[in-house]
């Protein structure tokens, strides 16, 4: 479960453009909520924000996801999951509206580079840091 022991939580938006959304949406099929799943052995959370085909002129689907994880989860662990499960069906991905190379290394760099623009919640207070 994300945010155990009152850890700070980091969140970023992951946008994937794909010809067929099923490869990504299938991740949520067995979820009780159908919009949120635990990933990386329960250390992170993936939430489905939006899926439509109106975001692209060529008719591809744009899927918006929210990734939440505690500060102590390595970017490489998330990048491995994103690369294997999201990039396999995607034409392009963006992290916090920054186009990202679809390699594990590119995803790691994008997560680490954009960490200053990623929302961090302090569960002990109502403060959010950007």
N, CA and C atoms as a LAMMPS dump frame, in Angstrom:
ITEM: TIMESTEP
0
ITEM: NUMBER OF ATOMS
390
ITEM: BOX BOUNDS ff ff ff
-5.0000000000000000e+02 5.0000000000000000e+02
-5.0000000000000000e+02 5.0000000000000000e+02
-5.0000000000000000e+02 5.0000000000000000e+02
ITEM: ATOMS id mol type element x y z
1 1 1 N 0.836 -1.177 0
2 1 2 C 0 0 0
3 1 3 C 0.88 1.238 0
4 2 1 N 0.556 2.183 -0.827
5 2 2 C 1.348 3.394 -0.965
6 2 3 C 1.172 4.275 0.256
7 3 1 N 2.277 4.833 0.742
8 3 2 C 2.213 5.799 1.823
9 3 3 C 2.15 5.183 3.209
10 4 1 N 2.705 4.001 3.389
11 4 2 C 2.744 3.378 4.7
12 4 3 C 3.634 4.215 5.617
13 5 1 N 3.383 4.128 6.881
14 5 2 C 4.224 4.778 7.884
15 5 3 C 4.375 6.273 7.652
16 6 1 N 3.336 6.903 7.199
17 6 2 C 3.277 8.359 6.963
18 6 3 C 4.473 8.874 6.15
19 7 1 N 4.825 8.171 5.093
20 7 2 C 5.883 8.611 4.196
21 7 3 C 5.36 9.673 3.239
22 8 1 N 6.25 10.514 2.75
23 8 2 C 5.858 11.474 1.72
24 8 3 C 5.593 10.732 0.43
25 9 1 N 4.567 11.177 -0.279
26 9 2 C 4.148 10.518 -1.511
27 9 3 C 4.47 11.421 -2.706
28 10 1 N 5.057 10.84 -3.735
29 10 2 C 5.357 11.551 -4.967
30 10 3 C 4.334 11.108 -6.004
31 11 1 N 3.822 12.061 -6.779
32 11 2 C 2.844 11.744 -7.816
33 11 3 C 3.265 12.392 -9.121
34 12 1 N 3.058 11.661 -10.223
35 12 2 C 3.258 12.273 -11.535
36 12 3 C 2.25 11.725 -12.525
37 13 1 N 1.958 12.536 -13.529
38 13 2 C 1.017 12.128 -14.57
39 13 3 C 1.785 11.427 -15.679
40 14 1 N 1.283 10.281 -16.084
41 14 2 C 1.852 9.507 -17.173
42 14 3 C 0.805 9.462 -18.278
43 15 1 N 1.164 9.955 -19.456
44 15 2 C 0.251 9.965 -20.592
45 15 3 C 0.802 9.023 -21.656
46 16 1 N -0.046 8.13 -22.136
47 16 2 C 0.351 7.186 -23.179
48 16 3 C -0.567 7.352 -24.375
49 17 1 N 0.019 7.373 -25.556
50 17 2 C -0.758 7.417 -26.793
51 17 3 C -0.61 6.063 -27.461
52 18 1 N -1.751 5.461 -27.827
53 18 2 C -1.735 4.103 -28.358
54 18 3 C -2.827 3.915 -29.409
55 19 1 N -2.612 2.987 -30.319
56 19 2 C -3.646 2.659 -31.302
57 19 3 C -4.756 1.818 -30.684
58 20 1 N -4.408 0.996 -29.717
59 20 2 C -5.376 0.146 -29.044
60 20 3 C -5.162 0.26 -27.536
61 21 1 N -6.124 0.793 -26.814
62 21 2 C -5.938 1.004 -25.38
63 21 3 C -6.021 -0.263 -24.541
64 22 1 N -6.419 -1.369 -25.154
65 22 2 C -6.67 -2.587 -24.374
66 22 3 C -5.452 -3.087 -23.615
67 23 1 N -4.263 -2.973 -24.186
68 23 2 C -3.07 -3.481 -23.501
69 23 3 C -2.84 -2.747 -22.182
70 24 1 N -3.201 -1.48 -22.128
71 24 2 C -3.043 -0.711 -20.892
72 24 3 C -4.268 -0.886 -19.999
73 25 1 N -5.456 -0.815 -20.565
74 25 2 C -6.682 -0.919 -19.774
75 25 3 C -6.841 -2.299 -19.14
76 26 1 N -6.263 -3.327 -19.766
77 26 2 C -6.334 -4.681 -19.209
78 26 3 C -5.662 -4.761 -17.833
79 27 1 N -4.759 -3.85 -17.522
80 27 2 C -4.126 -3.833 -16.204
81 27 3 C -5.162 -3.624 -15.097
82 28 1 N -6.253 -2.932 -15.431
83 28 2 C -7.254 -2.56 -14.434
84 28 3 C -8.433 -3.527 -14.36
85 29 1 N -8.45 -4.561 -15.192
86 29 2 C -9.596 -5.469 -15.275
87 29 3 C -9.865 -6.17 -13.945
88 30 1 N -8.855 -6.643 -13.27
89 30 2 C -9.041 -7.395 -12.027
90 30 3 C -9.06 -6.511 -10.791
91 31 1 N -9.045 -5.214 -10.98
92 31 2 C -9.067 -4.285 -9.855
93 31 3 C -10.481 -4.149 -9.312
94 32 1 N -10.614 -4.078 -7.99
95 32 2 C -11.928 -3.879 -7.381
96 32 3 C -12.534 -2.548 -7.796
97 33 1 N -11.701 -1.53 -7.889
98 33 2 C -12.187 -0.194 -8.215
99 33 3 C -12.255 0.047 -9.722
100 34 1 N -11.552 -0.762 -10.499
101 34 2 C -11.453 -0.617 -11.954
102 34 3 C -10.747 0.655 -12.395
103 35 1 N -10.251 1.449 -11.482
104 35 2 C -9.529 2.659 -11.868
105 35 3 C -8.2 2.801 -11.149
106 36 1 N -7.888 1.918 -10.224
107 36 2 C -6.66 2.055 -9.456
108 36 3 C -6.112 0.674 -9.111
109 37 1 N -4.794 0.509 -9.29
110 37 2 C -4.148 -0.758 -8.936
111 37 3 C -2.838 -0.476 -8.219
112 38 1 N -2.438 -1.428 -7.396
113 38 2 C -1.127 -1.365 -6.766
114 38 3 C -0.121 -2.014 -7.706
115 39 1 N 1.038 -1.392 -7.836
116 39 2 C 2.094 -1.91 -8.704
117 39 3 C 3.388 -2.006 -7.917
118 40 1 N 4.387 -2.609 -8.502
119 40 2 C 5.718 -2.731 -7.876
120 40 3 C 5.608 -3.354 -6.487
121 41 1 N 4.971 -4.515 -6.419
122 41 2 C 4.789 -5.264 -5.167
123 41 3 C 4.074 -4.449 -4.098
124 42 1 N 3.126 -3.624 -4.504
125 42 2 C 2.348 -2.834 -3.556
126 42 3 C 3.015 -1.565 -3.084
127 43 1 N 4.181 -1.255 -3.64
128 43 2 C 4.915 -0.065 -3.216
129 43 3 C 4.522 1.197 -3.974
130 44 1 N 3.706 1.062 -4.989
131 44 2 C 3.277 2.215 -5.786
132 44 3 C 1.843 1.977 -6.249
133 45 1 N 1.222 3.04 -6.724
134 45 2 C -0.167 2.965 -7.153
135 45 3 C -0.292 3.567 -8.544
136 46 1 N -1.101 2.942 -9.379
137 46 2 C -1.378 3.423 -10.728
138 46 3 C -2.875 3.663 -10.833
139 47 1 N -3.248 4.9 -11.132
140 47 2 C -4.659 5.271 -11.202
141 47 3 C -5.001 5.729 -12.607
142 48 1 N -6.098 5.22 -13.134
143 48 2 C -6.587 5.602 -14.453
144 48 3 C -7.35 6.913 -14.32
145 49 1 N -6.851 7.975 -14.957
146 49 2 C -7.506 9.277 -14.892
147 49 3 C -8.473 9.494 -16.038
148 50 1 N -8.037 9.132 -17.258
149 50 2 C -8.855 9.435 -18.429
150 50 3 C -8.41 8.564 -19.602
151 51 1 N -9.355 8.186 -20.427
152 51 2 C -9.029 7.51 -21.674
153 51 3 C -10.013 7.975 -22.737
154 52 1 N -9.477 8.462 -23.832
155 52 2 C -10.335 8.907 -24.931
156 52 3 C -9.516 8.958 -26.21
157 53 1 N -10.197 9.171 -27.309
158 53 2 C -9.476 9.303 -28.574
159 53 3 C -9.625 10.71 -29.14
160 54 1 N -10.013 11.652 -28.301
161 54 2 C -10.173 13.022 -28.787
162 54 3 C -8.898 13.836 -28.661
163 55 1 N -7.889 13.28 -28.008
164 55 2 C -6.664 14.043 -27.801
165 55 3 C -5.685 13.975 -28.95
166 56 1 N -5.978 13.213 -29.973
167 56 2 C -5.039 13.039 -31.075
168 56 3 C -5.777 13.153 -32.403
169 57 1 N -5.133 13.812 -33.351
170 57 2 C -5.757 14.017 -34.655
171 57 3 C -5.853 12.743 -35.479
172 58 1 N -4.961 11.779 -35.249
173 58 2 C -4.963 10.572 -36.072
174 58 3 C -5.84 9.451 -35.508
175 59 1 N -6.657 9.754 -34.504
176 59 2 C -7.595 8.78 -33.98
177 59 3 C -7.026 7.83 -32.951
178 60 1 N -5.779 8.021 -32.544
179 60 2 C -5.223 7.157 -31.511
180 60 3 C -5.813 7.537 -30.156
181 61 1 N -5.73 6.621 -29.228
182 61 2 C -6.25 6.839 -27.881
183 61 3 C -5.177 7.485 -27.011
184 62 1 N -5.612 8.406 -26.19
185 62 2 C -4.736 9.03 -25.209
186 62 3 C -5.211 8.583 -23.838
187 63 1 N -4.325 7.94 -23.097
188 63 2 C -4.653 7.419 -21.774
189 63 3 C -3.827 8.183 -20.743
190 64 1 N -4.509 8.77 -19.763
191 64 2 C -3.827 9.51 -18.707
192 64 3 C -3.884 8.704 -17.419
193 65 1 N -2.723 8.541 -16.813
194 65 2 C -2.585 7.774 -15.587
195 65 3 C -1.898 8.633 -14.532
196 66 1 N -2.167 8.346 -13.271
197 66 2 C -1.478 9 -12.164
198 66 3 C -0.669 7.936 -11.447
199 67 1 N 0.633 8.153 -11.326
200 67 2 C 1.518 7.232 -10.627
201 67 3 C 1.846 7.854 -9.272
202 68 1 N 1.616 7.115 -8.191
203 68 2 C 1.908 7.574 -6.834
204 68 3 C 2.85 6.576 -6.179
205 69 1 N 3.866 7.107 -5.496
206 69 2 C 4.813 6.218 -4.834
207 69 3 C 5.523 6.947 -3.707
208 70 1 N 5.954 6.204 -2.668
209 70 2 C 6.699 6.826 -1.587
210 70 3 C 8.091 7.244 -2.05
211 71 1 N 8.653 8.17 -1.339
212 71 2 C 9.95 8.748 -1.688
213 71 3 C 11.057 7.704 -1.786
214 72 1 N 10.93 6.594 -1.06
215 72 2 C 12.013 5.612 -1.028
216 72 3 C 11.939 4.548 -2.123
217 73 1 N 10.969 4.64 -3.024
218 73 2 C 10.901 3.703 -4.153
219 73 3 C 11.8 4.231 -5.272
220 74 1 N 12.669 3.388 -5.77
221 74 2 C 13.626 3.795 -6.796
222 74 3 C 12.946 4.044 -8.137
223 75 1 N 13.437 5.049 -8.842
224 75 2 C 12.904 5.373 -10.164
225 75 3 C 13.049 4.186 -11.11
226 76 1 N 14.092 3.4 -10.941
227 76 2 C 14.32 2.239 -11.799
228 76 3 C 13.235 1.182 -11.663
229 77 1 N 12.7 1.017 -10.467
230 77 2 C 11.631 0.042 -10.237
231 77 3 C 10.377 0.475 -10.996
232 78 1 N 10.04 1.757 -10.893
233 78 2 C 8.877 2.278 -11.629
234 78 3 C 9.11 2.23 -13.124
235 79 1 N 10.315 2.599 -13.547
236 79 2 C 10.636 2.612 -14.975
237 79 3 C 10.51 1.218 -15.574
238 80 1 N 10.932 0.203 -14.834
239 80 2 C 10.828 -1.169 -15.317
240 80 3 C 9.368 -1.543 -15.545
241 81 1 N 8.497 -1.216 -14.594
242 81 2 C 7.074 -1.512 -14.747
243 81 3 C 6.483 -0.736 -15.922
244 82 1 N 6.758 0.55 -16.005
245 82 2 C 6.215 1.39 -17.081
246 82 3 C 6.675 0.869 -18.436
247 83 1 N 7.953 0.53 -18.533
248 83 2 C 8.498 0.044 -19.799
249 83 3 C 7.816 -1.261 -20.226
250 84 1 N 7.688 -2.206 -19.293
251 84 2 C 7.131 -3.517 -19.639
252 84 3 C 5.622 -3.495 -19.859
253 85 1 N 4.896 -2.743 -19.051
254 85 2 C 3.434 -2.814 -19.087
255 85 3 C 2.778 -1.695 -19.897
256 86 1 N 3.378 -0.527 -19.942
257 86 2 C 2.767 0.612 -20.624
258 86 3 C 3.358 0.794 -22.021
259 87 1 N 4.672 0.756 -22.129
260 87 2 C 5.328 1.022 -23.416
261 87 3 C 5.072 -0.079 -24.444
262 88 1 N 4.739 -1.268 -23.988
263 88 2 C 4.531 -2.369 -24.938
264 88 3 C 3.388 -2.073 -25.908
265 89 1 N 2.4 -1.299 -25.479
266 89 2 C 1.285 -0.993 -26.359
267 89 3 C 1.2 0.461 -26.766
268 90 1 N 2.179 1.256 -26.365
269 90 2 C 2.116 2.701 -26.603
270 90 3 C 2.956 3.125 -27.798
271 91 1 N 2.508 4.195 -28.465
272 91 2 C 3.286 4.822 -29.537
273 91 3 C 4.214 5.885 -28.964
274 92 1 N 3.761 6.572 -27.917
275 92 2 C 4.583 7.556 -27.234
276 92 3 C 4.086 7.708 -25.808
277 93 1 N 4.978 8.157 -24.927
278 93 2 C 4.59 8.43 -23.549
279 93 3 C 5.13 9.795 -23.135
280 94 1 N 4.457 10.375 -22.154
281 94 2 C 4.888 11.628 -21.558
282 94 3 C 4.802 11.49 -20.043
283 95 1 N 5.762 12.071 -19.365
284 95 2 C 5.732 12.153 -17.914
285 95 3 C 5.633 13.624 -17.564
286 96 1 N 4.552 13.986 -16.869
287 96 2 C 4.266 15.391 -16.546
288 96 3 C 4.385 16.285 -17.769
289 97 1 N 3.775 15.852 -18.859
290 97 2 C 3.718 16.612 -20.112
291 97 3 C 5.073 16.799 -20.794
292 98 1 N 6.061 15.987 -20.447
293 98 2 C 7.363 15.987 -21.116
294 98 3 C 7.513 14.682 -21.88
295 99 1 N 7.68 14.781 -23.183
296 99 2 C 7.861 13.58 -24.009
297 99 3 C 9.053 12.79 -23.486
298 100 1 N 8.887 11.482 -23.428
299 100 2 C 9.883 10.611 -22.81
300 100 3 C 10.299 9.523 -23.788
301 101 1 N 11.608 9.276 -23.87
302 101 2 C 12.082 8.166 -24.701
303 101 3 C 11.538 6.868 -24.133
304 102 1 N 11.088 5.984 -24.995
305 102 2 C 10.469 4.742 -24.551
306 102 3 C 11.508 3.644 -24.336
307 103 1 N 12.442 3.935 -23.44
308 103 2 C 13.419 2.967 -22.967
309 103 3 C 13.421 3.054 -21.446
310 104 1 N 13.892 2.013 -20.785
311 104 2 C 13.963 2.072 -19.321
312 104 3 C 14.82 3.252 -18.871
313 105 1 N 15.951 3.456 -19.537
314 105 2 C 16.845 4.545 -19.166
315 105 3 C 16.179 5.904 -19.377
316 106 1 N 15.453 6.047 -20.485
317 106 2 C 14.759 7.296 -20.771
318 106 3 C 13.686 7.595 -19.74
319 107 1 N 12.983 6.568 -19.298
320 107 2 C 11.938 6.746 -18.295
321 107 3 C 12.551 7.11 -16.947
322 108 1 N 13.63 6.439 -16.571
323 108 2 C 14.328 6.776 -15.324
324 108 3 C 14.765 8.237 -15.355
325 109 1 N 15.406 8.649 -16.448
326 109 2 C 15.876 10.027 -16.559
327 109 3 C 14.727 11.01 -16.465
328 110 1 N 13.608 10.703 -17.084
329 110 2 C 12.466 11.604 -17.06
330 110 3 C 11.876 11.714 -15.658
331 111 1 N 11.772 10.611 -14.946
332 111 2 C 11.272 10.647 -13.574
333 111 3 C 12.213 11.469 -12.702
334 112 1 N 13.516 11.192 -12.801
335 112 2 C 14.493 11.899 -11.967
336 112 3 C 14.618 13.371 -12.346
337 113 1 N 14.569 13.676 -13.629
338 113 2 C 14.705 15.056 -14.101
339 113 3 C 13.506 15.91 -13.708
340 114 1 N 12.327 15.311 -13.763
341 114 2 C 11.107 16.06 -13.485
342 114 3 C 10.671 15.981 -12.033
343 115 1 N 11.52 15.434 -11.163
344 115 2 C 11.127 15.271 -9.769
345 115 3 C 10.822 16.62 -9.114
346 116 1 N 11.413 17.682 -9.582
347 116 2 C 11.133 18.994 -9
348 116 3 C 9.755 19.513 -9.395
349 117 1 N 9.146 18.962 -10.434
350 117 2 C 7.81 19.392 -10.839
351 117 3 C 6.743 18.382 -10.424
352 118 1 N 7.18 17.318 -9.773
353 118 2 C 6.251 16.281 -9.35
354 118 3 C 5.66 16.661 -7.996
355 119 1 N 4.385 16.433 -7.836
356 119 2 C 3.699 16.78 -6.602
357 119 3 C 4.101 15.83 -5.489
358 120 1 N 4.474 16.396 -4.34
359 120 2 C 4.829 15.601 -3.172
360 120 3 C 3.853 15.967 -2.057
361 121 1 N 3.206 14.969 -1.496
362 121 2 C 2.277 15.195 -0.398
363 121 3 C 2.934 14.793 0.905
364 122 1 N 2.75 15.62 1.922
365 122 2 C 3.183 15.284 3.261
366 122 3 C 1.946 14.813 4.019
367 123 1 N 1.829 13.501 4.29
368 123 2 C 0.605 12.984 4.896
369 123 3 C 0.343 13.517 6.298
370 124 1 N 1.35 14.079 6.947
371 124 2 C 1.173 14.617 8.288
372 124 3 C 0.555 16.002 8.301
373 125 1 N 0.41 16.605 7.119
374 125 2 C -0.17 17.936 7.064
375 125 3 C -0.974 18.054 5.768
376 126 1 N -1.592 19.2 5.585
377 126 2 C -2.348 19.432 4.356
378 126 3 C -1.484 20.09 3.304
379 127 1 N -0.179 20.18 3.522
380 127 2 C 0.734 20.832 2.589
381 127 3 C 1.051 19.947 1.405
382 128 1 N 1.145 20.583 0.238
383 128 2 C 1.618 19.914 -0.965
384 128 3 C 2.806 20.698 -1.479
385 129 1 N 3.808 19.999 -1.924
386 129 2 C 5.018 20.646 -2.413
387 129 3 C 5.154 20.359 -3.892
388 130 1 N 5.541 21.369 -4.639
389 130 2 C 5.708 21.171 -6.079
390 130 3 C 7.112 21.585 -6.465
